[in-house]
Amino acid sequence: MEKKETNTAFSADQENYSCSTLAEAVEEAVQQLGLSNEEMQAGEYIGEEVVVSEGEKIECKASSFVLHISDDLKEAACDECGEYADCWDWSKEDEAKLNEAVKAAIDKWADETNNQPTFWNIGRVRDITCKITGQTQGDFEVVRKDEWIGH
């Protein structure tokens, strides 16, 4: 996949990286502690530690999802014309030019029509352990940040 830009996203459950800030993820993790409304209002979670994840956000262009158009061309030709299409071949250089031209056309279309993906994938991740210190969002301290893992 071709990288567009990288920044970070956060997760309260180590799966769904939908939080844009650490504070958001910590608040969501507190909600997932399973405390009743009364316990939450009484602040019974103060002093608890929660683990959230930070992940490197990898945003991709539309062309990232086009693998090798040359393979698709050959396969379609064989499906349509049978064994007669087996001899349709080209050099590696020509194949690279074709794939790049198609990717450029797809990104041009996506840019012009505002259809570039707005979703992302997650690259490297690390866990962050936070201790809750108060009842309002942002009342926590980072206890530990693990090393980055992954690609």
Residue, then its C-alpha position, 0 to 999 in steps of 0.5 A: m500500500e502506498k503511504k499518503e501521510t502518517n499521524t496517530a490514532f488511539s484505541a481504548d480496546q486495542e482494536n478500534y482506533s477511532c479516538s483522535t486524542l489520548a484523552e478521548a481514548v482514556e475516557e472511553a477506556v474508563q467507560q468500558l470498566g463496567l462501572s454503574n452510573e452511581e459508581m461513575q458519579a462517585g468517582e470510584y474509578i479514580g486511581e484505576e489504571v487503564v491501558v489504551s493503544e496508540g497506533e500510527k495511522i496510515e492513510c492511503k490513496a485510492s490507487s493503493f487498492v489497485l494491484h496489477i492491472s496488467d494481470d487483470l488484462k491478461e486474465a480477461a483476454c484469456d477468458e474472452c478469447g481463450e488460448y489465443a490470448d496466451c501469447w499477449d505479453w509485454s516487457k516488465e518495463d511496459e507492465a510497470k508503465l501500464n500499472e503506474a498510468v492506471k494508478a495515476a488515472i485513478d488518483k486523478w479521478a479520486d482527487e477531482t471527484n473528492n473520492q480519495p479514501t477517508f479511512w486508514n490502516i494502522g501500522r506500528v502500535r504501542d500500549i500506554t498505561c494511564k492512571i485516572t487522577g480525577q473526574t473530568q476528561g484529561d484527569f490522568e497521568v501516563v504511567r508507562k509508554d511501551e515500545w512501538i511494535g509492528h511494521 
